[in-house]
Amino acid sequence: MTALDFDGIPFNPLGMERSTPEPATPAPEPRTPMLESARVVDESTYLAAGSEGASTRLAAQSVAAEAIAQIRAGVIEAHRAALTAQTALQREIWRRAHGRAAAEAEVPAPLMGTDEIGGADAAGTVAAANSPAASEYSAQVRFHAAEGAFKPLARTTVVRLDRGTLELLAVAEMGSVFGASHRRDGVEVAARLAASTPLVLTEVSSIELYGGIGNGRVVARFQGDPRAAALQAAEVFALFTGMPLCLSGSTLTGGVGETTVEIASGAVELVVERLDVVPRPFLQATARLEGVPEPVAVTVMVAEQAGAGVGPGEAAPGLLLNEFHMAHLARGDQAIAMGPEFAPYTGVRATRLPTGGLLLVDRVLRFDGARGNLESASYDTEYDSPGDSWYYGDTANDSMPHFVYMETSLQAALLMGYYAGPTLTQPGTTLSLRNLGGTATVLRQIDLRDKTIQQSSRLLSTTILPGSSLQTFDYTLSVDGEPFYQGETMFGYFSDQALGNQTGLDAGRSVPSWLAAHPEAATRVIDVAARRADPAARACSRRKLALIDRVEVVDEGGNYGAGYLHSLRAIDPEDWFFARHFHLDPVIPGSLGVESVIHAVQEWMLDAGFADGMADPVFRIPAGIAFSWRYRGQFLPTDGTVELEAHIKSVRRDGHGAIVVVDGSLWKPGLRIYELIDLAVELADRKASE
């Protein structure tokens, strides 16, 4: 590994001969400017400035600060109240469901607009119909989930249930029906089908993970109470998707909307409309009963055992954090996710994991550090990468796109560094998380579809500065115990002042792109949007990964005379990734900036004819080439444009394909903020390598 530095502060990934500067004053002339923006000037500095309007400005700032504090407090309280109300509703339904005998047929009074007819001891997330973890299945199926689709906690090939199997699901834990993936070491699976009503389902003919409107669908037949049939169909889907696995000993409860039904047998179709794990796992669905004109609303929820804790290390024995905690860290209650010390960060802008399809870490298996020990720690985490994940469908890569390599490793590394508590050293200060740079290398090429990625990370150091903190990490990603990716990185936690004073990579100077500095250069244009519009176009990134629309090319241009690429893209404040990265703190993920440069290189390689003669051209990340990046700024929804350039550094072609290495940069208007070194793209013929 190589030693990096952050604006004059050494970054030694091996943790040797590391010097931690005094937290008072940064280096006088930092090599790059982000640290300068992190300096906090105290009140005496402002007063000493001698500005004529200083006292007036300070008074105005005080009034504004008080108003902002009041608004902030109101937002916090509203967010907490919403979470508390949802949790209280779930607890009340659970209490009422379990306060009567399981066989009780009488329906209690309606609760919050629904008639509760029983709670089953089962729950689930969405599992893909016919989607096993076996890689041979993914080779046959090219259907992919939508970005942001609910990710099941367990997957199974079992998508039909006869009466005997349903009876087993009612008396035994769900793994006895759905398989080993529905069991976890140390987790008590108490959830059962039809725990508080007689079993009325006679057959489930279809369970579809992404059926209906995209959230799931169940088709079944029943004999008996049709409202119980609707609830039990929802319970089947909850168990199918493994929801109870995130809360050991949990049970299911639920309710069915009011309806007048006079049938005693028939078919039921359940369409899932919404499902989530925050504040507790639940699903909401609509059931259509044969012979009944109006649909019936159904809700199923997962409830922990009375008095059971759900915080770190409490929700599931053997796991410090699981999918439930990750979702809360991304957009829910930080006290649940990280512990009670983090309660002040709930409902406000703070350090978070991304949400939706950009949340790429699932579980913490081991952590040898401690809250408050900021010097060192090591930890193991996991991320499940289902073969139907949205990014496999949207990428031009043969397997996982580059940005997912970056995101899953960086999220895993940062996670427990945050858990250690660097932000707790500066109470009352709003600190936002930003990645600052790193180096990473693919060790071997591997198809990661349907693999569980093991992430081993180390916190190497923490440097506390006024208004900011810096942490360094290294990490190794493995599958089945064999490493395939490793790197080192630095993160920073920055105050609003620090983020507001970013000066980019060039100390605030406006450094033009190579093309702007060479206006005489002859350019040609690759129309990426037009190629993408052709559904038959090969090796083309699409949908959520449609990150560029055109590329300007200067043949034999650039810093190395081997070719130059330039692209400009307008920022739409409604772009999908702002809602994902991060909740209440929207910025473009740095990894998607890297991915944009990769796409420009990919389009150039195809345009240059590198795929000619290939039966099935695909892109890959070449092994053994260390890639480095530096970020000194952020792209906000209001920044207008993203400008990028790539300098072709080397081209290597052989009988198997081609590898292109580039250096690149990205600009927000007037400021260069990303620098990429030795970013490599490989084009190969999939047919030739099979």
C-alpha positions as CSV (number, residue, x, y, z in Angstrom):
1,M,0.0,0.0,0.0
2,T,1.0,3.6,-0.5
3,A,1.1,6.3,2.0
4,L,-1.4,9.1,1.2
5,D,-1.8,12.5,2.8
6,F,-4.7,14.9,3.3
7,D,-3.6,18.5,2.9
8,G,-0.3,18.0,4.7
9,I,-1.6,15.5,7.3
10,P,0.1,12.1,6.7
11,F,-2.1,9.1,5.9
12,N,-0.2,5.9,6.7
13,P,-2.5,3.0,6.0
14,L,-0.3,0.6,7.9
15,G,-0.6,2.8,11.0
16,M,3.1,3.0,11.5
17,E,5.1,6.2,12.4
18,R,1.8,8.1,12.4
19,S,1.9,11.6,13.8
20,T,-1.3,13.2,14.8
21,P,-1.2,17.0,14.7
22,E,-2.3,19.1,17.5
23,P,-6.0,19.9,17.2
24,A,-5.5,23.6,17.4
25,T,-4.1,24.9,14.1
26,P,-3.7,23.1,10.8
27,A,-0.5,23.2,8.8
28,P,0.2,26.8,7.6
29,E,0.3,26.1,3.9
30,P,-1.7,23.0,3.1
31,R,-0.9,21.3,-0.2
32,T,-4.6,21.2,-1.0
33,P,-7.4,23.3,0.4
34,M,-10.0,21.2,2.2
35,L,-8.3,21.4,5.5
36,E,-8.2,25.2,5.2
37,S,-11.9,25.1,4.9
38,A,-12.1,23.0,8.0
39,R,-10.6,25.7,10.2
40,V,-12.8,27.1,12.8
41,V,-12.3,30.8,13.6
42,D,-13.3,31.6,17.1
43,E,-15.3,34.6,18.2
44,S,-12.3,36.7,19.2
45,T,-11.0,36.4,15.6
46,Y,-14.2,37.9,14.3
47,L,-14.2,40.7,16.8
48,A,-10.5,41.5,16.1
49,A,-11.3,41.9,12.4
50,G,-12.3,45.5,13.2
51,S,-15.1,45.6,10.7
52,E,-17.4,48.6,11.2
53,G,-20.5,46.5,11.0
54,A,-19.2,43.6,13.1
55,S,-21.5,44.1,16.1
56,T,-24.6,44.5,13.8
57,R,-23.7,41.3,11.9
58,L,-23.1,39.4,15.2
59,A,-26.5,40.5,16.5
60,A,-28.2,39.4,13.2
61,Q,-26.3,36.1,13.3
62,S,-27.4,35.5,16.9
63,V,-31.1,36.1,15.9
64,A,-30.8,33.9,12.9
65,A,-29.0,31.2,14.8
66,E,-31.8,31.2,17.4
67,A,-34.5,31.0,14.7
68,I,-32.6,28.2,13.0
69,A,-32.2,26.4,16.3
70,Q,-35.9,26.6,16.9
71,I,-36.7,25.2,13.5
72,R,-34.2,22.5,13.9
73,A,-35.7,21.5,17.2
74,G,-39.1,21.4,15.7
75,V,-38.0,19.2,12.8
76,I,-36.3,16.8,15.3
77,E,-39.4,16.6,17.4
78,A,-41.7,16.0,14.4
79,H,-39.4,13.2,13.1
80,R,-39.2,11.5,16.4
81,A,-42.9,11.9,17.0
82,A,-43.6,10.2,13.6
83,L,-41.3,7.3,14.4
84,T,-42.7,7.0,17.9
85,A,-46.3,7.0,16.7
86,Q,-45.7,4.3,14.1
87,T,-43.9,2.2,16.7
88,A,-46.6,2.7,19.2
89,L,-49.3,1.7,16.7
90,Q,-47.4,-1.5,15.9
91,R,-47.0,-2.3,19.6
92,E,-50.7,-1.8,20.3
93,I,-51.7,-4.1,17.4
94,W,-49.2,-6.6,18.7
95,R,-50.6,-6.4,22.2
96,R,-54.2,-6.8,21.1
97,A,-53.3,-9.6,18.8
98,H,-51.5,-11.6,21.5
99,G,-53.9,-10.7,24.2
100,R,-56.5,-13.3,23.1
101,A,-56.4,-17.0,22.3
102,A,-55.0,-18.0,19.0
103,A,-58.2,-19.8,18.0
104,E,-60.5,-17.0,18.9
105,A,-62.8,-16.3,16.0
106,E,-64.4,-13.1,17.3
107,V,-63.2,-9.9,15.6
108,P,-62.3,-7.1,18.0
109,A,-63.2,-3.5,17.5
110,P,-61.5,-1.7,14.6
111,L,-58.1,-0.1,15.3
112,M,-57.1,3.0,13.3
113,G,-59.5,2.2,10.5
114,T,-58.8,-1.5,10.3
115,D,-60.3,-4.6,11.8
116,E,-57.7,-6.8,13.3
117,I,-58.3,-10.4,12.8
118,G,-55.1,-12.0,14.1
119,G,-51.4,-11.8,14.3
120,A,-49.2,-14.5,12.8
121,D,-45.7,-15.3,14.1
122,A,-44.1,-14.6,10.8
123,A,-42.6,-11.8,8.8
124,G,-40.5,-11.1,5.7
125,T,-38.7,-9.0,3.1
126,V,-39.2,-9.5,-0.6
127,A,-37.5,-12.5,-2.1
128,A,-37.3,-12.9,-5.9
129,A,-39.6,-15.5,-7.2
130,N,-37.4,-18.4,-8.5
131,S,-34.3,-16.5,-7.4
132,P,-31.9,-18.7,-5.5
133,A,-28.5,-17.8,-4.3
134,A,-27.1,-20.3,-6.9
135,S,-25.1,-18.5,-9.6
136,E,-26.4,-20.8,-12.3
137,Y,-29.9,-19.4,-11.9
138,S,-28.7,-15.8,-12.5
139,A,-27.0,-17.0,-15.7
140,Q,-30.5,-17.9,-17.0
141,V,-32.5,-14.9,-15.7
142,R,-32.0,-11.3,-16.9
143,F,-34.9,-9.7,-15.0
144,H,-33.6,-7.1,-12.5
145,A,-35.3,-5.3,-9.6
146,A,-36.0,-1.6,-9.8
147,E,-33.6,0.7,-8.0
148,G,-34.9,1.1,-4.4
149,A,-36.9,-2.1,-4.4
150,F,-37.1,-3.7,-1.0
151,K,-34.3,-6.1,-0.5
152,P,-35.3,-9.4,1.2
153,L,-33.5,-10.6,4.2
154,A,-33.6,-14.2,2.8
155,R,-34.1,-15.7,-0.6
156,T,-35.6,-19.0,-1.7
157,T,-36.7,-21.0,-4.7
158,V,-39.9,-22.1,-3.0
159,V,-42.7,-20.1,-4.7
160,R,-45.6,-22.6,-4.4
161,L,-47.2,-24.1,-1.2
162,D,-49.6,-26.9,-1.0
163,R,-51.9,-27.5,2.0
164,G,-49.4,-29.8,3.7
165,T,-46.6,-27.2,3.4
166,L,-48.9,-24.4,4.7
167,E,-49.7,-26.6,7.7
168,L,-46.0,-27.0,8.3
169,L,-45.5,-23.3,8.1
170,A,-48.1,-22.8,10.7
171,V,-46.4,-25.0,13.3
172,A,-42.7,-24.9,12.4
173,E,-40.2,-22.2,11.8
174,M,-40.0,-20.8,8.3
175,G,-36.7,-22.4,7.4
176,S,-38.4,-25.8,7.5
177,V,-40.3,-24.7,4.4
178,F,-38.2,-22.0,2.7
179,G,-34.8,-23.4,3.4
180,A,-31.5,-22.7,5.2
181,S,-31.4,-19.0,4.0
182,H,-34.4,-18.4,6.4
183,R,-32.3,-19.4,9.4
184,R,-29.5,-17.4,11.1
185,D,-27.2,-18.5,13.9
186,G,-28.5,-17.2,17.3
187,V,-31.8,-15.8,15.9
188,E,-34.9,-17.3,17.4
189,V,-37.6,-17.6,14.6
190,A,-40.9,-17.6,16.5
191,A,-43.0,-16.3,13.6
192,R,-45.7,-18.7,12.3
193,L,-48.4,-18.6,9.7
194,A,-52.0,-18.2,11.1
195,A,-50.9,-18.0,14.7
196,S,-54.1,-16.5,15.9
197,T,-56.7,-17.6,13.4
198,P,-57.6,-21.0,12.0
199,L,-55.5,-21.7,8.8
200,V,-57.8,-21.1,5.9
201,L,-55.4,-21.1,3.0
202,T,-55.5,-24.4,1.1
203,E,-52.9,-23.6,-1.6
204,V,-50.5,-20.9,-2.6
205,S,-50.1,-21.1,-6.4
206,S,-47.6,-18.2,-6.8
207,I,-45.3,-16.0,-4.8
208,E,-43.8,-13.3,-6.9
209,L,-41.1,-11.0,-5.4
210,Y,-41.6,-8.2,-7.9
211,G,-45.1,-9.0,-9.0
212,G,-48.1,-6.7,-8.9
213,I,-46.9,-3.1,-9.0
214,G,-43.3,-4.2,-8.4
215,N,-43.4,-4.9,-4.6
216,G,-44.7,-8.4,-4.6
217,R,-47.7,-10.6,-5.3
218,V,-49.3,-13.7,-3.8
219,V,-52.0,-15.8,-5.4
220,A,-53.8,-18.4,-3.2
221,R,-57.0,-20.4,-2.6
222,F,-58.9,-20.6,0.7
223,Q,-61.7,-22.4,2.5
224,G,-63.2,-20.4,5.4
225,D,-63.0,-16.7,6.5
226,P,-62.0,-14.6,3.5
227,R,-60.6,-11.9,5.6
228,A,-58.4,-14.4,7.4
229,A,-57.3,-15.6,3.9
230,A,-56.2,-12.1,3.0
231,L,-54.2,-11.7,6.1
232,Q,-52.6,-15.1,5.8
233,A,-51.6,-14.4,2.2
234,A,-49.7,-11.3,3.5
235,E,-48.2,-13.4,6.2
236,V,-46.9,-15.9,3.7
237,F,-45.2,-13.0,1.8
238,A,-43.7,-11.7,5.0
239,L,-42.2,-15.1,5.9
240,F,-41.1,-15.7,2.3
241,T,-39.0,-12.6,2.4
242,G,-37.5,-13.3,5.8
243,M,-38.5,-10.2,7.8
244,P,-38.5,-11.8,11.2
245,L,-34.7,-12.5,10.9
246,C,-33.8,-8.9,11.8
247,L,-35.6,-9.1,15.2
248,S,-34.9,-12.3,17.1
249,G,-38.0,-13.9,18.7
250,S,-40.3,-11.5,16.8
251,T,-43.9,-12.3,15.8
252,L,-46.3,-11.1,13.2
253,T,-49.4,-9.1,13.8
254,G,-51.7,-7.4,11.4
255,G,-55.1,-6.1,10.4
256,V,-57.6,-6.3,7.5
257,G,-59.8,-3.4,6.4
258,E,-63.6,-3.5,6.9
259,T,-65.6,-5.2,4.2
260,T,-68.8,-7.2,3.8
261,V,-68.1,-10.7,2.5
262,E,-70.5,-13.6,2.1
263,I,-68.2,-16.2,0.5
264,A,-66.7,-19.1,2.3
265,S,-64.2,-20.3,-0.4
266,G,-62.4,-19.1,-3.5
267,A,-59.2,-17.3,-4.6
268,V,-57.3,-14.4,-3.2
269,E,-54.8,-12.2,-5.0
270,L,-52.6,-10.1,-2.7
271,V,-50.6,-7.2,-4.2
272,V,-48.0,-5.6,-2.0
273,E,-48.1,-1.8,-2.1
274,R,-45.5,-0.8,0.4
275,L,-43.0,-2.6,2.6
276,D,-40.1,-1.3,4.8
277,V,-38.1,-2.1,8.0
278,V,-38.4,1.4,9.5
279,P,-39.6,1.9,12.2
280,R,-40.3,-1.8,12.4
281,P,-40.6,-4.3,9.5
282,F,-44.0,-4.1,7.9
283,L,-45.9,-4.5,4.6
284,Q,-49.1,-3.0,3.4
285,A,-51.1,-4.7,0.6
286,T,-54.4,-4.9,-1.2
287,A,-56.2,-8.2,-1.4
288,R,-58.8,-9.0,-4.1
289,L,-61.2,-11.8,-3.2
290,E,-63.0,-13.9,-5.8
291,G,-66.6,-12.7,-6.0
292,V,-66.0,-9.5,-3.9
293,P,-66.1,-6.3,-6.0
294,E,-64.1,-4.1,-3.6
295,P,-60.4,-4.7,-2.7
296,V,-59.5,-5.2,1.0
297,A,-56.6,-3.4,2.7
298,V,-54.2,-5.6,4.6
299,T,-51.3,-4.8,7.0
300,V,-48.7,-7.2,8.5
301,M,-46.1,-6.0,10.9
302,V,-43.2,-7.6,12.8
303,A,-43.1,-7.0,16.6
304,E,-40.2,-7.8,18.9
305,Q,-40.8,-9.7,22.1
306,A,-42.2,-7.5,24.9
307,G,-39.4,-5.7,26.7
308,A,-36.8,-6.8,24.2
309,G,-34.1,-4.3,23.1
310,V,-33.6,-3.6,19.4
311,G,-30.4,-1.5,19.5
312,P,-26.8,-2.6,18.6
313,G,-26.2,-6.2,19.7
314,E,-29.8,-6.6,21.0
315,A,-32.0,-7.2,18.0
316,A,-30.3,-10.4,16.9
317,P,-27.8,-12.4,19.0
318,G,-24.4,-12.8,17.3
319,L,-24.7,-9.6,15.2
320,L,-23.8,-6.2,16.4
321,L,-25.8,-4.6,13.6
322,N,-28.0,-6.0,10.9
323,E,-30.3,-4.8,8.0
324,F,-32.7,-3.3,10.5
325,H,-30.0,-1.0,12.0
326,M,-28.6,-0.1,8.5
327,A,-32.0,1.2,7.4
328,H,-32.4,3.2,10.6
329,L,-28.9,4.7,10.2
330,A,-29.7,5.6,6.7
331,R,-33.1,7.4,7.4
332,G,-34.6,6.4,10.7
333,D,-33.7,6.5,14.4
334,Q,-30.0,6.8,15.0
335,A,-30.4,5.8,18.6
336,I,-31.7,2.4,17.4
337,A,-29.0,2.2,14.8
338,M,-25.9,3.2,16.8
339,G,-27.0,3.5,20.4
340,P,-28.6,6.1,22.7
341,E,-25.6,8.5,22.4
342,F,-26.6,9.1,18.8
343,A,-30.2,10.1,19.6
344,P,-29.5,13.9,18.9
345,Y,-28.7,13.0,15.2
346,T,-32.2,11.6,14.5
347,G,-34.2,13.8,12.2
348,V,-31.4,16.3,11.3
349,R,-28.6,16.4,8.8
350,A,-25.9,14.1,10.2
351,T,-23.7,11.3,9.2
352,R,-25.7,8.6,7.5
353,L,-25.4,5.6,5.1
354,P,-27.1,6.0,1.7
355,T,-30.6,4.7,1.2
356,G,-32.5,2.6,-1.3
357,G,-30.4,1.0,-4.0
358,L,-27.2,2.7,-2.8
359,L,-27.3,1.1,0.7
360,L,-24.6,-1.5,0.1
361,V,-23.7,-3.0,3.5
362,D,-26.0,-5.4,5.4
363,R,-24.5,-6.8,8.7
364,V,-21.7,-6.3,11.2
365,L,-20.3,-9.7,12.3
366,R,-17.4,-8.6,14.4
367,F,-16.1,-5.4,16.0
368,D,-13.1,-5.4,18.3
369,G,-13.1,-1.7,19.0
370,A,-15.0,0.3,21.6
371,R,-17.1,3.5,21.7
372,G,-14.7,6.3,22.4
373,N,-11.6,4.5,21.2
374,L,-10.8,6.5,18.0
375,E,-7.3,5.3,17.4
376,S,-7.8,1.8,16.1
377,A,-10.3,-1.0,15.5
378,S,-10.9,-3.9,13.2
379,Y,-14.3,-5.3,12.1
380,D,-16.0,-7.7,9.6
381,T,-19.1,-6.9,7.7
382,E,-21.2,-8.5,4.9
383,Y,-23.1,-7.4,1.9
384,D,-25.4,-9.7,-0.1
385,S,-25.3,-8.9,-3.8
386,P,-28.4,-10.6,-5.4
387,G,-28.1,-11.4,-9.0
388,D,-31.3,-9.4,-9.7
389,S,-29.9,-6.2,-8.2
390,W,-30.7,-3.1,-10.2
391,Y,-27.1,-2.2,-10.9
392,Y,-26.5,-5.5,-12.8
393,G,-29.3,-4.6,-15.1
394,D,-28.2,-1.0,-15.7
395,T,-24.5,-1.4,-16.2
396,A,-22.5,-2.1,-19.3
397,N,-20.1,-4.2,-17.2
398,D,-20.0,-7.9,-17.4
399,S,-20.7,-8.0,-13.6
400,M,-20.7,-5.5,-10.8
401,P,-20.1,-1.9,-11.9
402,H,-17.1,0.0,-10.6
403,F,-19.1,2.4,-8.4
404,V,-20.5,-0.5,-6.4
405,Y,-17.0,-1.8,-5.7
406,M,-16.2,1.6,-4.3
407,E,-19.5,2.2,-2.4
408,T,-19.8,-1.2,-0.7
409,S,-16.1,-1.1,0.5
410,L,-16.2,2.6,1.6
411,Q,-19.6,2.2,3.4
412,A,-18.3,-0.9,5.3
413,A,-15.0,0.9,6.2
414,L,-16.7,4.1,7.4
415,L,-19.6,2.4,9.3
416,M,-17.7,1.4,12.4
417,G,-15.5,4.4,12.4
418,Y,-18.6,6.4,12.9
419,Y,-19.8,3.9,15.5
420,A,-16.6,4.6,17.5
421,G,-17.9,8.1,18.0
422,P,-15.8,10.9,16.5
423,T,-18.8,13.2,16.1
424,L,-19.6,12.7,19.8
425,T,-16.5,14.7,20.7
426,Q,-18.1,17.8,19.3
427,P,-21.7,17.9,20.7
428,G,-24.1,20.4,19.2
429,T,-22.1,20.7,15.9
430,T,-23.7,19.6,12.7
431,L,-21.1,17.4,11.0
432,S,-21.5,16.0,7.5
433,L,-19.6,13.0,6.2
434,R,-17.5,13.2,3.0
435,N,-15.0,10.8,1.4
436,L,-11.7,12.5,0.7
437,G,-9.8,10.0,-1.3
438,G,-8.1,6.7,-1.5
439,T,-6.5,4.0,-3.5
440,A,-8.0,0.6,-4.5
441,T,-7.0,-2.4,-6.5
442,V,-9.0,-5.3,-8.0
443,L,-7.0,-8.4,-7.1
444,R,-8.9,-10.8,-9.3
445,Q,-11.9,-10.7,-11.6
446,I,-15.0,-12.5,-10.2
447,D,-18.7,-12.5,-11.0
448,L,-20.3,-11.2,-7.9
449,R,-23.9,-12.0,-8.7
450,D,-25.6,-13.9,-5.9
451,K,-22.5,-13.7,-3.7
452,T,-22.1,-12.6,-0.1
453,I,-19.2,-10.2,0.0
454,Q,-17.2,-10.3,3.2
455,Q,-15.7,-6.9,4.1
456,S,-12.7,-6.8,6.5
457,S,-11.9,-3.2,7.5
458,R,-9.6,-1.4,9.9
459,L,-9.8,2.0,11.5
460,L,-6.2,3.2,11.5
461,S,-6.4,6.7,13.0
462,T,-8.7,9.6,13.9
463,T,-7.6,13.2,13.9
464,I,-9.9,15.7,15.7
465,L,-9.8,19.2,14.4
466,P,-11.9,22.2,15.3
467,G,-15.2,21.8,13.4
468,S,-14.0,18.6,11.6
469,S,-12.5,15.2,12.1
470,L,-10.5,12.9,9.8
471,Q,-10.4,9.1,9.8
472,T,-8.2,6.7,7.9
473,F,-9.1,3.1,7.0
474,D,-8.0,0.1,5.0
475,Y,-10.2,-2.7,3.8
476,T,-10.2,-6.0,2.0
477,L,-13.2,-7.6,0.2
478,S,-13.5,-11.4,-0.1
479,V,-15.9,-14.0,-1.4
480,D,-15.7,-17.5,0.2
481,G,-12.6,-16.4,2.0
482,E,-10.7,-15.4,-1.1
483,P,-9.8,-11.7,-1.4
484,F,-10.7,-9.9,-4.7
485,Y,-10.4,-6.2,-3.8
486,Q,-8.5,-4.1,-1.4
487,G,-7.8,-0.4,-0.7
488,E,-7.3,2.4,1.7
489,T,-9.3,5.6,2.2
490,M,-9.8,8.7,4.2
491,F,-13.1,10.2,5.4
492,G,-13.8,13.6,6.9
493,Y,-16.7,14.9,9.1
494,F,-17.1,18.6,8.3
495,S,-19.0,21.4,9.9
496,D,-21.3,23.7,7.8
497,Q,-18.6,26.3,7.7
498,A,-16.1,23.9,6.4
499,L,-18.4,22.7,3.7
500,G,-19.4,26.2,2.8
501,N,-15.7,27.2,2.3
502,Q,-14.6,24.5,-0.1
503,T,-11.8,25.7,-2.4
504,G,-11.4,22.6,-4.5
505,L,-8.2,20.9,-5.6
506,D,-6.4,24.1,-6.7
507,A,-6.5,26.3,-3.7
508,G,-9.5,28.2,-5.0
509,R,-8.0,29.0,-8.3
510,S,-10.1,28.5,-11.4
511,V,-8.2,25.9,-13.4
512,P,-9.8,25.2,-16.8
513,S,-10.2,21.9,-18.5
514,W,-7.7,20.9,-21.1
515,L,-10.3,21.6,-23.8
516,A,-10.9,25.1,-22.5
517,A,-7.2,25.7,-22.5
518,H,-6.9,24.5,-26.1
519,P,-9.8,26.1,-27.9
520,E,-8.1,25.4,-31.2
521,A,-8.4,21.6,-30.8
522,A,-10.6,19.9,-33.3
523,T,-13.3,17.9,-31.6
524,R,-15.8,15.2,-32.7
525,V,-18.8,14.1,-30.8
526,I,-20.0,10.7,-29.6
527,D,-23.8,10.8,-29.2
528,V,-24.3,8.5,-26.2
529,A,-27.9,9.4,-25.8
530,A,-28.7,8.3,-29.3
531,R,-26.9,5.0,-28.9
532,R,-28.7,4.4,-25.6
533,A,-32.0,5.0,-27.3
534,D,-31.4,1.9,-29.4
535,P,-32.5,-1.1,-27.3
536,A,-30.3,-3.3,-29.3
537,A,-27.1,-1.3,-28.6
538,R,-24.5,-3.5,-26.9
539,A,-22.5,-2.8,-23.8
540,C,-24.5,0.4,-22.9
541,S,-25.3,1.7,-19.5
542,R,-29.0,2.5,-19.1
543,R,-31.7,3.8,-16.8
544,K,-30.3,4.9,-13.5
545,L,-26.8,4.6,-14.8
546,A,-27.4,6.8,-17.8
547,L,-24.9,9.3,-16.4
548,I,-23.7,11.0,-19.6
549,D,-25.3,12.0,-22.9
550,R,-22.5,13.0,-25.2
551,V,-18.7,12.9,-25.3
552,E,-16.4,15.3,-27.1
553,V,-13.3,13.6,-28.4
554,V,-9.9,15.2,-29.4
555,D,-8.0,12.5,-31.2
556,E,-4.3,12.5,-30.1
557,G,-5.2,15.2,-27.6
558,G,-4.8,15.5,-23.8
559,N,-1.9,15.5,-21.5
560,Y,-0.4,12.3,-23.0
561,G,-1.2,12.9,-26.7
562,A,-3.1,9.6,-26.9
563,G,-6.6,11.1,-26.8
564,Y,-8.8,13.3,-24.8
565,L,-12.5,13.0,-23.7
566,H,-14.8,15.7,-22.4
567,S,-18.4,15.7,-21.2
568,L,-20.8,18.2,-19.7
569,R,-24.0,17.2,-18.0
570,A,-26.7,19.3,-16.5
571,I,-27.6,18.6,-12.9
572,D,-31.3,18.1,-12.3
573,P,-32.2,18.7,-8.6
574,E,-34.7,15.8,-9.0
575,D,-32.0,13.3,-10.1
576,W,-32.6,10.0,-8.3
577,F,-29.4,9.8,-6.4
578,F,-30.0,13.0,-4.4
579,A,-32.8,11.2,-2.5
580,R,-30.5,8.3,-1.8
581,H,-27.2,10.0,-0.9
582,F,-27.9,11.2,1.8
583,H,-31.2,11.6,3.7
584,L,-31.4,15.3,4.5
585,D,-28.0,15.9,3.0
586,P,-28.2,15.5,-0.8
587,V,-25.0,15.3,-2.7
588,I,-23.9,13.3,-5.8
589,P,-22.0,10.2,-4.7
590,G,-18.3,10.6,-5.6
591,S,-18.4,7.0,-6.9
592,L,-20.9,8.0,-9.5
593,G,-18.6,10.8,-10.6
594,V,-16.0,8.1,-11.1
595,E,-18.5,6.0,-12.9
596,S,-19.3,8.9,-15.3
597,V,-15.7,9.0,-16.4
598,I,-15.7,5.3,-16.9
599,H,-18.7,5.6,-19.2
600,A,-17.0,8.2,-21.3
601,V,-14.0,5.9,-21.7
602,Q,-16.3,2.9,-22.5
603,E,-18.1,4.9,-25.2
604,W,-14.8,6.0,-26.7
605,M,-13.5,2.4,-26.8
606,L,-16.6,1.3,-28.7
607,D,-16.5,4.3,-31.0
608,A,-12.8,3.6,-31.7
609,G,-13.7,0.1,-32.9
610,F,-12.1,-1.9,-30.1
611,A,-15.2,-4.2,-30.0
612,D,-15.1,-5.0,-33.7
613,G,-15.1,-8.7,-34.3
614,M,-16.3,-9.5,-30.8
615,A,-19.4,-11.7,-30.5
616,D,-20.5,-10.4,-27.1
617,P,-18.4,-7.3,-25.9
618,V,-18.5,-6.5,-22.2
619,F,-16.7,-4.2,-19.9
620,R,-14.7,-5.3,-16.8
621,I,-12.5,-3.8,-14.2
622,P,-9.0,-5.0,-14.9
623,A,-7.0,-6.7,-12.1
624,G,-3.7,-5.5,-10.7
625,I,-4.0,-1.8,-11.6
626,A,-4.1,0.5,-8.5
627,F,-6.6,3.4,-9.0
628,S,-6.4,6.5,-6.8
629,W,-8.9,9.4,-6.3
630,R,-9.0,12.7,-4.4
631,Y,-12.2,14.6,-3.6
632,R,-12.1,18.2,-2.4
633,G,-15.6,19.3,-2.8
634,Q,-19.2,18.2,-3.4
635,F,-21.8,18.4,-6.1
636,L,-25.1,19.8,-4.8
637,P,-28.5,19.7,-6.4
638,T,-28.1,23.5,-7.1
639,D,-24.7,23.3,-8.7
640,G,-26.0,23.4,-12.3
641,T,-23.5,21.2,-14.1
642,V,-21.0,18.4,-13.8
643,E,-18.0,18.7,-16.2
644,L,-15.6,15.9,-16.7
645,E,-12.5,15.1,-18.7
646,A,-10.3,12.1,-19.2
647,H,-6.8,11.9,-20.6
648,I,-6.0,8.6,-22.4
649,K,-2.8,7.5,-20.7
650,S,-2.2,4.0,-22.2
651,V,-3.9,1.5,-24.4
652,R,-3.0,-2.1,-24.4
653,R,-4.6,-4.5,-26.9
654,D,-4.2,-8.3,-27.2
655,G,-6.1,-11.2,-28.6
656,H,-8.5,-11.1,-25.6
657,G,-9.5,-7.4,-25.8
658,A,-8.2,-4.1,-24.7
659,I,-7.3,-2.2,-21.5
660,V,-7.3,1.6,-21.4
661,V,-5.9,3.6,-18.5
662,V,-6.8,7.3,-18.0
663,D,-6.4,10.2,-15.6
664,G,-9.4,12.4,-15.1
665,S,-10.9,15.4,-13.3
666,L,-14.4,16.7,-12.6
667,W,-15.5,20.3,-12.1
668,K,-18.5,22.0,-10.6
669,P,-18.9,25.5,-12.1
670,G,-15.6,27.3,-11.7
671,L,-14.0,24.7,-9.4
672,R,-12.1,21.4,-10.0
673,I,-13.1,19.1,-7.2
674,Y,-12.3,15.5,-8.2
675,E,-9.0,14.0,-9.4
676,L,-8.7,10.4,-10.7
677,I,-5.4,8.7,-11.4
678,D,-4.9,5.4,-13.3
679,L,-8.6,4.6,-13.8
680,A,-8.6,1.5,-15.9
681,V,-11.3,0.0,-18.2
682,E,-11.2,-3.4,-19.9
683,L,-13.2,-4.4,-22.9
684,A,-13.4,-8.2,-23.6
685,D,-15.4,-10.7,-25.5
686,R,-17.6,-12.7,-23.1
687,K,-18.0,-15.5,-25.6
688,A,-14.2,-15.9,-26.0
689,S,-13.6,-16.0,-22.2
690,E,-16.3,-18.6,-21.5
